[in-house]
């Protein structure tokens, strides 16, 4: 692999400019890197990585073929098409894959908005029964609204939320359809309805992240008009390296 000369900046606006030049208006740095947690960005040709504070750890995202895994990273997401020799498997373990998507909300400005839901107990009961791995629940402070669909009997058959990330950007989260109602187009209808809600809230772009193995959800999002930002592998320090790093 040819190593190109790299530039590094700690200026958030410069980093956003780089990410926009390489990825367009809907780019990973804009969505996942709030200004106050941003540390630095490094650009090398068509590649870019960005580093942020993540609690007591340091998180990074890297796109493109030419990267250096930096010494302070404790976990990171890197393009699936990156050179695998970049990863020191004596230090890092693969945690899985995920995909980042975005959509211009005007795409669904004529769709029917999702039904507004306000009963947190009902929402969480639905998620627990039909989408127990959901990372965002009703009552979480980042939630802007919950939307859903009901059947003719008034029963909840689909639920999803809109959350404002630390960056200020809006993300679709915890989209799930009742176990007995899947395959009937409800996921697509709800996703379109949530996108319309985002449009009504004044957000031009809506993003989301989905696990790579969740093929049904990926199919729904792509059919609804979401565009792929990047496919990622996620790595984190293995247990031995974490112990060494945390040693007094």
Secondary structure as GFF3:
##gff-version 3
##sequence-region A 1 248
A	DSSP	beta_strand	7	9	.	.	.	ID=ss1
A	DSSP	alpha_helix	12	23	.	.	.	ID=ss2
A	DSSP	alpha_helix	28	32	.	.	.	ID=ss3
A	DSSP	three_ten_helix	35	37	.	.	.	ID=ss4
A	DSSP	beta_strand	38	44	.	.	.	ID=ss5
A	DSSP	beta_strand	47	54	.	.	.	ID=ss6
A	DSSP	beta_strand	57	63	.	.	.	ID=ss7
A	DSSP	beta_strand	75	79	.	.	.	ID=ss8
A	DSSP	three_ten_helix	84	86	.	.	.	ID=ss9
A	DSSP	beta_strand	92	104	.	.	.	ID=ss10
A	DSSP	three_ten_helix	105	108	.	.	.	ID=ss11
A	DSSP	beta_strand	115	117	.	.	.	ID=ss12
A	DSSP	alpha_helix	120	130	.	.	.	ID=ss13
A	DSSP	beta_strand	143	150	.	.	.	ID=ss14
A	DSSP	beta_strand	156	164	.	.	.	ID=ss15
A	DSSP	beta_strand	170	177	.	.	.	ID=ss16
A	DSSP	three_ten_helix	179	181	.	.	.	ID=ss17
A	DSSP	alpha_helix	186	200	.	.	.	ID=ss18
A	DSSP	beta_strand	205	211	.	.	.	ID=ss19
A	DSSP	alpha_helix	215	224	.	.	.	ID=ss20
A	DSSP	beta_strand	227	237	.	.	.	ID=ss21
A	DSSP	alpha_helix	239	246	.	.	.	ID=ss22
###
